Amino acid sequence: MRPEQHVARFGTADHELAVGGVPLGRLTARVGSTPYFAYDRAAMTRRVAELRESIGASVDLGYAVKANPMPAVVQHLAGHVDSLDVASAGEMATALDAGMPAERISFAGPGKTDEELRRAVAAGVLVELESQGEARRLEAAGTALGLRPRVALRINPDFVVEGSGMRMGGGPQQVGVDVEQAPALMDLVVERDLGFEGFHLFAGSRNLGAAIIVEAHIATVSLLLALADKAPCAPTYLNLGGGFGIPYFPKDQPLDLARVGANLRHLADEILLPALPHARVVVELGRFLVGEAGVYVTRVVDRKISRGCTYLVVDGGMHHQLAASGNLGQGIRRNYPVAIGNRVTEPATDTVTVVGCLCAPLDVLGSDVTLPAADVGDLVVVFQAGAYGYSASPLNSLGHAAPAEVLV
């Protein structure tokens, strides 16, 4: 998708980008400083509604808090989704504070500490086991508290989802328990009298290929049914994972959600639920729910020319938007969509490189991008910034202040 398509998605007001209907200049004055992240709550609500229509009533929708753990965002989504998935005790506290019932919160991740396990058991959330050692430590936490822990098994499948930005299954993985080791772990769950509820299987992320996701869901359901036959009781929780991608780069096309949703409805209504009628089937999404609803806004503090190249130097950079700089998993750096937020209706006439304020040549937010003529004081906007921005960047680099966050 091209930057102008992202502008159109948000809309404009007074020749400026509008976020949540608020013109960017006014929003910047409201925030009080740059840089900052702004998230459009209506865009998140629309995305949830779009997903609900696509996946149907038989599939629950979960939000992976790690994508954007801002408390206001989590609280907003808690009122629109069926469950929350957390990856730390901090995220668990945010989810509970947002009002999501503990029975609808799951806790995944390979490095849960004893303290985190105790807190999870005390709260009553579902702990997704990643190893036998974790199961033993969880049982000890339950014994100490006099509570029976709720558990599911996080499965590392024996298949790979091609086309994923990050593979989470197949081969050796630090995440989840290998599927061939799952029967032994289920035996241990029974031996230690842990409250078994089901399985979570997530094989890959950031995928835009509908056909690939469809095949992955088919393989996932087949594997879950095989595991259910070996389970100590009929599973009541079947998490199919997520991994739906969003378009970051010009040649990227949005995911064909209708195709993915039709397949999920078929798998739930005609295969999973007839076999396991008491199971709650969940698709768990993070980036897809919030990524396109966010922008990163930073101000131009200098315009300079170096040996024929024009640079816009901004007061933000890779310490706030590591992914947009290309330093969070890109093999070859490509530009996220950027715009001059207070000049979005003007023609793009200048080819410039947008760089941050760090003393590092890697601190680039846009390389050789064509934008409206901009100078000191103008506002550069990076789109697709609602997920893995603030929470996945080295905020303390060189002692710069953390950016603000606002939900509009």
C-alpha positions in Angstrom: 0.0 0.0 0.0 1.2 3.5 -0.8 1.4 6.3 1.8 -1.6 8.2 0.3 -3.8 5.1 0.9 -2.9 5.2 4.6 -3.7 8.9 4.7 -7.1 8.1 3.1 -7.8 5.5 5.7 -7.4 8.0 8.5 -8.9 11.0 6.7 -7.9 14.6 6.7 -9.0 17.9 8.2 -7.7 21.4 7.5 -5.1 19.9 5.0 -3.7 17.8 7.8 -3.9 14.1 8.7 -6.7 13.5 11.2 -6.4 10.8 13.9 -9.7 9.9 15.5 -11.1 12.9 13.7 -8.7 15.4 15.3 -6.4 17.4 13.0 -2.7 16.6 13.6 -1.7 20.1 14.6 -4.4 20.3 17.2 -3.7 16.8 18.4 0.0 17.7 18.8 -0.9 20.7 20.9 -3.1 18.5 23.0 -0.3 16.0 23.6 2.0 18.8 24.4 5.2 17.6 22.8 6.7 15.4 20.1 7.5 12.6 19.5 4.4 10.7 20.4 2.3 7.7 19.4 -1.4 8.2 18.6 -3.9 5.4 18.4 -7.4 5.7 16.8 -9.9 3.8 19.0 -12.6 3.9 16.3 -10.2 2.2 13.9 -9.7 -0.6 16.4 -13.4 -1.0 16.9 -14.0 -1.2 13.2 -11.3 -3.9 12.8 -12.9 -6.0 15.6 -16.3 -5.7 13.9 -14.7 -6.7 10.6 -13.1 -9.7 12.1 -16.3 -10.7 13.9 -18.2 -10.7 10.7 -15.5 -12.7 9.0 -14.8 -15.4 11.5 -18.4 -15.9 12.7 -20.0 -16.5 16.0 -18.4 -19.9 16.7 -14.9 -18.5 17.0 -13.8 -16.3 19.9 -11.5 -13.4 19.3 -8.6 -12.8 21.6 -6.2 -9.9 21.8 -2.4 -10.5 22.3 -1.5 -7.7 24.7 2.1 -7.8 23.7 1.3 -6.0 20.5 0.3 -2.9 22.3 0.1 -3.0 26.1 -0.8 0.7 26.6 -3.4 0.4 29.5 -6.0 2.6 27.7 -5.7 0.4 24.5 -6.1 -2.8 26.5 -9.0 -1.4 28.4 -10.7 -0.4 25.2 -10.2 -3.7 23.5 -11.2 -5.6 26.6 -14.7 -4.4 26.0 -14.7 -5.6 22.4 -12.9 -9.0 22.4 -13.5 -12.3 24.2 -10.2 -12.8 25.9 -6.7 -11.4 26.5 -3.4 -13.2 26.1 -0.4 -11.9 28.2 3.3 -12.6 28.2 4.4 -11.2 31.6 3.0 -10.5 35.1 3.0 -6.8 34.1 0.8 -7.5 31.2 -1.4 -9.7 33.4 -1.9 -6.8 35.8 -2.9 -4.5 33.0 -5.4 -7.1 31.6 -6.9 -7.6 35.1 -7.1 -3.8 35.6 -8.9 -3.5 32.3 -11.8 -5.6 33.7 -11.2 -8.8 31.7 -12.3 -11.7 33.9 -9.4 -13.9 35.0 -11.0 -17.0 33.4 -10.6 -15.2 30.0 -6.9 -14.3 30.4 -4.2 -16.7 29.3 -0.5 -16.4 30.2 2.0 -17.6 27.6 5.8 -17.3 27.3 8.9 -19.6 27.8 10.5 -17.7 30.7 7.9 -17.3 33.4 9.5 -16.8 36.8 8.4 -18.5 40.0 7.0 -15.1 41.1 5.0 -14.8 37.9 3.6 -18.3 38.2 2.5 -17.6 41.8 0.8 -14.4 40.7 -0.9 -16.2 37.8 -2.2 -19.0 40.1 -3.4 -16.4 42.7 -5.2 -14.4 40.0 -6.8 -17.5 38.5 -5.6 -17.0 34.9 -4.9 -19.9 32.5 -1.2 -20.7 32.3 0.0 -22.1 29.0 2.8 -24.6 29.8 6.0 -24.5 27.8 7.9 -27.3 29.5 7.9 -30.0 32.1 10.0 -27.9 34.4 7.5 -25.1 34.2 4.7 -27.6 35.1 6.6 -28.7 38.2 7.2 -25.1 39.3 3.5 -24.2 38.7 2.4 -27.2 40.8 4.6 -25.9 43.6 3.0 -22.5 43.3 -0.4 -24.0 43.5 0.5 -26.1 46.5 1.9 -23.1 48.4 -1.3 -21.1 47.7 -3.8 -24.0 48.2 -5.1 -23.4 44.7 -5.4 -25.7 41.7 -3.6 -24.1 38.7 -5.5 -23.9 35.4 -3.3 -25.0 32.5 -3.1 -25.5 28.7 -0.2 -26.8 26.7 1.5 -24.4 24.3 2.5 -26.7 21.3 5.4 -26.4 19.0 4.0 -28.1 15.9 5.9 -30.4 13.6 5.1 -28.3 10.6 6.4 -24.9 9.3 4.2 -22.0 8.1 6.0 -20.6 5.0 5.7 -16.9 4.3 5.7 -15.8 8.0 7.7 -12.9 9.2 8.5 -14.9 12.3 8.3 -18.7 12.4 6.9 -19.9 15.7 6.7 -23.6 14.9 8.6 -26.5 13.3 12.2 -27.4 14.3 13.7 -26.6 17.7 12.0 -23.6 19.4 12.3 -21.9 22.8 8.5 -21.3 22.6 6.1 -24.2 23.4 6.6 -27.9 24.0 7.4 -30.1 21.0 4.3 -31.9 19.8 6.1 -35.3 20.3 6.7 -34.4 23.9 3.1 -33.3 24.6 1.8 -36.8 25.7 4.5 -36.9 28.4 3.7 -33.4 29.6 0.0 -34.3 29.7 0.9 -37.3 31.9 2.7 -35.0 34.2 -0.3 -32.6 34.3 -2.4 -35.6 35.5 0.2 -36.7 38.0 0.5 -33.3 39.6 -3.3 -32.7 39.5 -3.1 -29.6 37.4 -6.4 -28.3 35.9 -6.0 -29.2 32.2 -8.1 -27.1 29.8 -6.7 -27.4 26.4 -4.1 -26.4 23.8 -2.5 -23.3 22.2 -0.8 -23.7 18.8 0.7 -20.7 17.1 3.0 -21.5 14.1 3.9 -18.1 12.6 3.3 -14.4 12.5 3.1 -11.4 10.1 1.6 -13.4 7.3 -0.3 -11.7 4.4 -0.9 -14.9 2.4 -4.5 -16.0 2.8 -3.8 -19.4 1.2 -0.9 -20.0 3.5 -2.9 -19.1 6.6 -5.8 -21.3 5.4 -3.5 -24.3 5.1 -1.9 -23.5 8.5 -5.3 -23.5 10.2 -6.2 -26.8 8.5 -3.0 -28.4 9.7 -3.5 -26.8 13.2 -7.0 -28.3 13.6 -5.8 -31.7 12.5 -3.0 -31.7 15.0 -5.3 -30.4 17.8 -7.8 -33.2 17.2 -5.0 -35.7 17.4 -3.8 -34.2 20.7 -7.3 -34.1 22.0 -7.5 -37.9 21.6 -4.6 -38.2 24.0 -5.7 -35.5 26.5 -6.7 -36.4 30.1 -10.1 -34.9 29.4 -12.0 -33.3 26.6 -10.4 -29.9 25.9 -12.5 -26.8 26.6 -9.9 -24.4 25.2 -8.4 -24.5 21.7 -6.3 -21.5 20.7 -5.5 -21.6 17.0 -3.0 -18.7 17.3 -3.1 -15.7 14.9 -0.3 -14.3 12.8 -2.4 -12.2 10.4 -0.2 -9.6 8.8 -0.7 -6.0 7.9 0.8 -4.2 4.8 3.9 -2.3 5.7 5.6 -1.8 2.3 4.4 -0.5 -1.1 4.0 -3.9 -2.8 2.2 -5.4 0.2 -1.5 -6.1 -0.3 -4.0 -6.4 2.6 -4.8 -9.9 3.8 -7.8 -11.5 2.1 -9.7 -11.7 5.4 -12.9 -13.1 3.8 -11.0 -16.2 2.6 -9.4 -16.8 6.0 -12.6 -16.2 7.8 -14.6 -18.6 5.7 -12.1 -21.3 6.4 -12.2 -20.6 10.1 -16.0 -20.8 10.2 -15.8 -24.2 8.3 -13.2 -25.6 10.6 -15.0 -24.5 13.8 -18.6 -25.3 12.7 -18.0 -28.5 10.8 -14.9 -30.1 12.3 -13.8 -28.9 15.7 -17.1 -28.3 17.5 -18.9 -31.4 16.3 -16.0 -33.4 17.7 -15.5 -31.3 20.8 -18.8 -29.5 21.5 -17.7 -27.9 24.8 -14.5 -26.4 23.5 -14.0 -22.6 23.1 -12.3 -22.1 19.8 -10.1 -19.0 19.8 -8.1 -17.0 17.2 -5.7 -14.7 19.0 -4.5 -11.6 17.2 -2.3 -8.6 18.1 -0.8 -6.7 15.3 -3.9 -7.2 13.1 -6.1 -5.5 15.7 -4.0 -2.5 16.5 -1.2 -2.1 14.0 -3.0 0.0 11.4 -4.7 2.1 14.0 -1.5 3.8 15.2 0.8 6.5 13.9 4.1 7.8 15.2 4.5 11.6 15.1 7.8 13.3 15.2 8.9 16.9 14.4 11.5 18.1 12.0 14.3 19.9 13.9 16.7 20.4 11.1 16.9 20.3 7.3 20.4 19.7 5.9 22.1 18.8 2.7 25.2 16.5 2.7 26.9 15.9 -0.7 23.7 16.2 -2.6 21.5 14.3 -0.2 18.7 16.2 1.7 18.1 15.1 5.2 15.1 15.8 7.5 16.3 15.4 11.0 13.5 14.7 13.5 13.3 14.7 17.3 12.4 11.0 17.3 13.9 8.0 15.7 14.8 4.3 16.0 14.8 4.4 19.8 11.0 4.8 19.5 10.3 3.0 16.3 12.9 0.3 16.0 10.8 -1.7 13.5 10.4 1.3 11.1 14.1 1.9 11.1 14.6 -1.6 9.8 16.4 -2.9 12.9 13.7 -5.3 14.2 13.9 -8.3 11.9 14.3 -6.8 8.4 16.9 -8.6 6.4 17.0 -5.8 3.8 15.8 -2.4 5.0 12.5 -1.1 3.4 10.6 2.0 4.2 7.5 2.0 6.3 4.9 4.4 4.9 5.7 8.0 5.9 4.0 11.4 5.3 4.4 15.1 6.3 1.4 15.0 8.5 0.6 18.7 8.4 0.9 18.9 4.6 -0.8 15.7 3.4 -2.8 17.5 0.7 0.2 19.1 -0.9 2.1 17.5 -3.8 5.1 15.3 -3.2 8.0 17.2 -4.8 11.0 16.6 -2.5 13.2 13.4 -2.3 14.6 13.3 1.2 15.9 10.9 3.8 14.2 11.2 7.2 16.7 10.5 10.1 16.4 10.5 13.8 18.3 12.3 16.5 20.6 9.5 17.6 24.3 9.4 16.7 23.9 6.4 14.6 23.7 5.8 10.8 21.1 3.1 11.4 18.7 5.8 12.7 16.6 6.1 9.6 12.8 6.4 9.4 12.6 6.9 5.6 15.3 6.5 3.0 15.0 8.5 -0.3 11.3 9.1 0.1 9.3 11.6 -2.0 7.3 13.9 0.2 5.8 17.4 0.2 8.5 20.1 0.8 9.1 20.2 4.5 11.2 22.2 6.9 11.9 22.8 10.6 8.6 22.5 12.6 6.8 20.2 10.2 5.4 16.9 11.5 6.6 13.6 10.1 4.1 10.7 10.5 5.1 7.0 10.4 2.1 4.8 9.6 1.4 1.2 10.7 2.7 2.2 14.2 0.1 0.8 16.5 1.9 -2.5 17.3 5.4 -3.3 18.5 6.5 0.4 18.5 6.7 1.9 22.0 6.9 -1.4 23.7 9.5 -3.0 21.4 12.0 -0.2 21.0 15.1 0.9 23.1 13.4 3.9 24.7 16.3 4.8 26.9 18.9 5.2 24.1 21.3 8.1 24.8 19.1 9.4 27.6 16.3 10.7 25.4 12.8 11.1 26.9 10.2 8.4 26.2 7.5 9.4 23.7 4.0 10.1 24.9 1.1 7.8 23.9 -2.5 8.9 23.4 -5.7 7.0 22.5 -7.9 9.3 20.5 
